Amino acid sequence: MELSFANKVYAVVATIPQGAVLTYKQVAYLAGRPGAWRAVGNILSKNYDPAIPCHRVIRSDGKPGGYNRGERNKRNLLGQEGINLVSLK
């Protein structure tokens, strides 16, 4: 049985280690649909499973992007993991 695209996205994001990030575009590519980066954002906006660290997925321009618990929380979580979004640009 093949996983749905959403489950593939969750599986990819679950492997992002602490202190690392992927872009929405990279997640889409790794989940098998390279052009579906907007769909990745939509899928992750509905995630409340703490085992899926969706705060580690950012925009390609280095900005944090959306987060269902608020952008400030996303920035704080990334900062706690040693990720400086300014240096990613």
VODO-589452 format. One record per residue (C-alpha): x, y, z negated; residue number from 1; residue in one letter. Coordinates in Angstrom, 2 decimals, m for minus. Each point is the difference from the previous one (the first is absolute). Layout:
<pts>
pt u = X v = Y w = Z num = NUM residuo = A
...
</pts>
This chain:
<pts>
pt u = 0.00 v = 0.00 w = 0.00 num = 1 residuo = M
pt u = 1.46 v = 3.34 w = 1.07 num = 2 residuo = E
pt u = 0.11 v = 2.90 w = m2.43 num = 3 residuo = L
pt u = m2.05 v = 3.10 w = 0.72 num = 4 residuo = S
pt u = 1.91 v = 3.15 w = 0.88 num = 5 residuo = F
pt u = m0.81 v = 1.42 w = m3.45 num = 6 residuo = A
pt u = 1.45 v = m3.08 w = m1.70 num = 7 residuo = N
pt u = 3.10 v = 0.24 w = 2.18 num = 8 residuo = K
pt u = 0.39 v = 3.65 w = m1.03 num = 9 residuo = V
pt u = m0.33 v = m0.92 w = m3.68 num = 10 residuo = Y
pt u = 2.53 v = m2.82 w = 0.45 num = 11 residuo = A
pt u = 2.55 v = 2.38 w = 1.57 num = 12 residuo = V
pt u = m0.51 v = 2.69 w = m2.63 num = 13 residuo = V
pt u = 0.28 v = m2.54 w = m2.82 num = 14 residuo = A
pt u = 3.59 v = m0.69 w = 1.11 num = 15 residuo = T
pt u = 1.21 v = 3.62 w = m0.22 num = 16 residuo = I
pt u = 2.45 v = m0.02 w = m2.90 num = 17 residuo = P
pt u = 0.05 v = 2.61 w = m2.73 num = 18 residuo = Q
pt u = 2.05 v = 2.99 w = 1.11 num = 19 residuo = G
pt u = m0.71 v = m0.55 w = 3.69 num = 20 residuo = A
pt u = m2.63 v = 1.29 w = 2.41 num = 21 residuo = V
pt u = m1.40 v = m0.85 w = 3.41 num = 22 residuo = L
pt u = m1.94 v = 2.29 w = 2.30 num = 23 residuo = T
pt u = m3.58 v = m0.70 w = 1.02 num = 24 residuo = Y
pt u = 1.37 v = m0.61 w = 3.50 num = 25 residuo = K
pt u = 2.55 v = m2.55 w = m1.25 num = 26 residuo = Q
pt u = m2.69 v = m1.84 w = m1.95 num = 27 residuo = V
pt u = m2.24 v = m0.11 w = 3.09 num = 28 residuo = A
pt u = 2.87 v = m1.43 w = 2.05 num = 29 residuo = Y
pt u = 0.89 v = m2.61 w = m2.62 num = 30 residuo = L
pt u = m3.68 v = m0.98 w = m0.32 num = 31 residuo = A
pt u = m0.15 v = m0.65 w = 3.76 num = 32 residuo = G
pt u = m1.83 v = 3.08 w = 1.29 num = 33 residuo = R
pt u = 2.63 v = 2.68 w = 0.75 num = 34 residuo = P
pt u = m2.49 v = 2.69 w = 1.02 num = 35 residuo = G
pt u = m2.31 v = m0.42 w = m2.98 num = 36 residuo = A
pt u = 1.71 v = 2.27 w = m2.53 num = 37 residuo = W
pt u = m3.24 v = 1.90 w = m0.68 num = 38 residuo = R
pt u = m1.73 v = m3.28 w = m0.72 num = 39 residuo = A
pt u = 2.77 v = m0.78 w = m2.51 num = 40 residuo = V
pt u = m0.77 v = 3.23 w = m1.84 num = 41 residuo = G
pt u = m3.70 v = m0.79 w = 0.01 num = 42 residuo = N
pt u = 0.60 v = m3.50 w = m1.34 num = 43 residuo = I
pt u = 2.34 v = 1.19 w = m2.74 num = 44 residuo = L
pt u = m2.42 v = 2.73 w = m1.08 num = 45 residuo = S
pt u = m2.31 v = m2.78 w = m1.18 num = 46 residuo = K
pt u = 2.67 v = m1.90 w = m1.96 num = 47 residuo = N
pt u = m0.20 v = m0.08 w = m3.80 num = 48 residuo = Y
pt u = 2.07 v = m3.15 w = m0.52 num = 49 residuo = D
pt u = 3.15 v = 0.93 w = m1.98 num = 50 residuo = P
pt u = 1.86 v = m2.89 w = 1.68 num = 51 residuo = A
pt u = m0.24 v = 1.95 w = 3.29 num = 52 residuo = I
pt u = 2.26 v = 3.05 w = m0.50 num = 53 residuo = P
pt u = m1.65 v = 2.21 w = 2.59 num = 54 residuo = C
pt u = 1.68 v = 3.08 w = m1.50 num = 55 residuo = H
pt u = 3.17 v = m1.25 w = 1.76 num = 56 residuo = R
pt u = m1.49 v = 0.69 w = 3.44 num = 57 residuo = V
pt u = 0.65 v = 3.51 w = 1.30 num = 58 residuo = I
pt u = m0.42 v = 2.04 w = 3.16 num = 59 residuo = R
pt u = 2.65 v = m0.09 w = 2.73 num = 60 residuo = S
pt u = 0.84 v = 3.66 w = m0.66 num = 61 residuo = D
pt u = 1.03 v = m0.80 w = m3.58 num = 62 residuo = G
pt u = m3.14 v = 1.44 w = m1.59 num = 63 residuo = K
pt u = m1.82 v = m2.22 w = m2.47 num = 64 residuo = P
pt u = m3.28 v = m0.38 w = 1.85 num = 65 residuo = G
pt u = m3.21 v = m0.98 w = m1.71 num = 66 residuo = G
pt u = m0.46 v = m1.97 w = m3.18 num = 67 residuo = Y
pt u = m3.28 v = m1.08 w = m1.54 num = 68 residuo = N
pt u = 1.21 v = 1.08 w = m3.45 num = 69 residuo = R
pt u = 1.12 v = 3.45 w = 1.21 num = 70 residuo = G
pt u = 3.06 v = 1.32 w = 1.77 num = 71 residuo = E
pt u = 1.50 v = 1.29 w = m3.27 num = 72 residuo = R
pt u = m0.14 v = m3.51 w = m1.47 num = 73 residuo = N
pt u = 1.61 v = m1.40 w = 3.15 num = 74 residuo = K
pt u = 2.84 v = 2.52 w = m0.24 num = 75 residuo = R
pt u = 0.44 v = m0.77 w = m3.70 num = 76 residuo = N
pt u = 0.14 v = m3.75 w = 0.57 num = 77 residuo = L
pt u = 2.53 v = 0.40 w = 2.81 num = 78 residuo = L
pt u = 2.07 v = 2.34 w = m2.15 num = 79 residuo = G
pt u = 0.03 v = m2.53 w = m2.84 num = 80 residuo = Q
pt u = 1.40 v = m2.50 w = 2.50 num = 81 residuo = E
pt u = 2.77 v = 2.42 w = 1.01 num = 82 residuo = G
pt u = m1.49 v = 0.99 w = 3.35 num = 83 residuo = I
pt u = 0.44 v = 3.66 w = 0.91 num = 84 residuo = N
pt u = m2.37 v = 0.80 w = 2.85 num = 85 residuo = L
pt u = 1.85 v = 3.21 w = 0.87 num = 86 residuo = V
pt u = 3.12 v = m2.00 w = 0.87 num = 87 residuo = S
pt u = m1.96 v = m2.29 w = 2.32 num = 88 residuo = L
pt u = m0.72 v = 2.73 w = 2.58 num = 89 residuo = K
</pts>
